[in-house]
Amino acid sequence: MTTDKIPQTDSIRELAQFWDTHDLTDFEDQLEEVTEPAFEREAVVEVRLTTRDAEAVEDIARTQGVNPADLIRSWVAEKVQTLS
């Protein structure tokens, strides 16, 4: 077994660098079983827009410096919060 410790970080880059140079079997004594999902999957909803609306969303997103999908997601979240 190794004397190194598994890094306690949320940085994917740091973890990738660590596991690129280490073997998981050397850290079996530090592993713990996870009984719940580590990541919650997001639901995907398909929304059909007119070409005009899609272009408007893209223009608004561009002016705000965000991805169109992120913009729509924020609009939906705002509306859900308002109506809940």
Secondary structure, 3 states (H helix, E strand, C coil): CCCCCCCCCCCHHHHHHHHHCCCHHHHHHHCCCCCCCCCCCCCCCCCCCCHHHHHHHHHHHHHHCCCHHHHHHHHHHHHHHHHC
